[in-house]
Amino acid sequence: MRFSHLVFAIALAVSTSCGGATEPKPVDLTGRWEGDLRGIALTMNVRQHGTQLIGEGTLGADEPFTVTGTFNDPVVSLTVNPAPYTGFTLTGEQHDGTSISGVANGYLLNNVALVLIRQ
């Protein structure tokens, strides 16, 4: 075997035995999330379908809402609709599928920091 072929064979063996680079596992935001919005508990259950997010939850003890949004890793955009009141948006980023940090905007909310933690 020629020297150049031997070097190529060794390099190929080393690169395949090391496994090479692997793609990270996609993040799925499906689950229960909790946070605190200006002292009011926010709890929601989210389901992810591709890049779409849907779900429901409560503000405080008894204000139900629906939630819709999108997820293009790491960016999360949610719209919270507590009928019959004006809704608000949450725009932020997910962190290792365990938390979402961002800002809430809408009625009486102007870039209010909000962190949601996966339960």
Secondary structure, DSSP 8 states (H G I E B T S, - for coil): --HHHHHHHHHHHHHHHS------------EEEEEEETTEEEEEEEEEETTEEEEEEEETTTEEEEEEEEEETTEEEEEEE-TTS--EEEEEEEETTTEEEEEEEETTEEEEEEEEEE-
